[in-house]
Amino acid sequence: MAPVSLSSAPRIPNVVSIAGVDPSGGAGILADVKAFSALGAYGCAVVAALTAQNTRAVTGIFALPPAFVREQIDTLFGDVTIAAAKVGMLGQAPVIAAVAEALAKWQPPHLVLDPVMIAKSGDALLEKQAVGALREALLPLATLLTPNLPEAGVLLQRRAPDSLKEMRLAAEALRERMTHAGSRWVYLKGGHLSAADSPDLLFDGDRMIELSAPRVATKNTHGTGCTLSAALAALLPQHADVPSAARAAKRYLSAAIAQADRLAVGGGHGPVHHFHALWRGIER
């Protein structure tokens, strides 16, 4: 068999997560880098906040100085060609402003915005006064917005959708707020609905695509939103279009949730199994 030429092999995309650190590894930057790695992307990270957190609770949050967050982004982008960026927990309005200014300067080809507001434990991860900054400074820059239903309600300043019909209306309203030119998509996650399946909606102002998967009976769903947005960031540079990347990301997350009980991490909401497809031959 002839050796594979490295020059002809597909280029591995460099993808960055700009988010907080969850020491338990289920959410935030650690989860994002796991998802990037599992899906064939090279993971980079910019730390925007630190948390004292486990599978049961968030007991403390320490936001980094906005100028240092900006310095991390500028230093990274000044050297590494970034194919996609994912923005997660930022915590405070000044940090949001610094990240928005930096991303407006560097303009990564794909920008996935996960408007992280509440942890799986119910603890707040975004200050209330920072919601306006996220809506006004970051939302217009996003090429793909990935809110869950409560986050959609906050962004739209209305009650959270509680049916598939209301999800469609919310997706349309959110897409209208993404006014900049170019391809802009909303990926609205329906995991909070009380249904037998887990329906998501993907909308670009024209096409409304429903993505569904069976709901898995497990308490180990910590970091599902982080993992999905990271999967999208990893897959967008590797797929021909957004819908195909979204379908692949949904399949990956569904399998990671289905295999979550193979892990034993903490006594609360444990993480999903990011490496479910890679560890089959080495788990004991």
Stockholm file with secondary structure:
# STOCKHOLM 1.0

chainA/1-284         MAPVSLSSAPRIPNVVSIAGVDPSGGAGILADVKAFSALGAYGCAVVAALTAQNTRAVTGIFALPPAFVREQIDTLFGDVTIAAAKVGMLGQAPVIAAVAEALAKWQPPHLVLDPVMIAKSGDALLEKQAVGALREALLPLATLLTPNLPEAGVLLQRRAPDSLKEMRLAAEALRERMTHAGSRWVYLKGGHLSAADSPDLLFDGDRMIELSAPRVATKNTHGTGCTLSAALAALLPQHADVPSAARAAKRYLSAAIAQADRLAVGGGHGPVHHFHALWRGIER
#=GR chainA/1-284 SS CCCCCGGGSCCCCEEEEEEEECTTSSSHHHHHHHHHHHTTCEEEEEEEEEEEECSSCEEEEEECCHHHHHHHHHHHHTTSCCSEEEECCCCSHHHHHHHHHHHHHHCCSEEEECCCCBCTTSCBCSCGGGHHHIIIIIGGGCSEECCBHHHHHHHHTSCCCCSHHHHHHHHHHHHHHCCSSSCCEEEEECTTSCSSBCCEEEESSSCEEEECCBCCCCSCCBTHHHHHHHHHHHHGGGSSSHHHHHHHHHHHHHHHHHTGGGCCCCSSSCBCCTTTTTSTTTCC
#=GC SS_cons         CCCCCGGGSCCCCEEEEEEEECTTSSSHHHHHHHHHHHTTCEEEEEEEEEEEECSSCEEEEEECCHHHHHHHHHHHHTTSCCSEEEECCCCSHHHHHHHHHHHHHHCCSEEEECCCCBCTTSCBCSCGGGHHHIIIIIGGGCSEECCBHHHHHHHHTSCCCCSHHHHHHHHHHHHHHCCSSSCCEEEEECTTSCSSBCCEEEESSSCEEEECCBCCCCSCCBTHHHHHHHHHHHHGGGSSSHHHHHHHHHHHHHHHHHTGGGCCCCSSSCBCCTTTTTSTTTCC
//
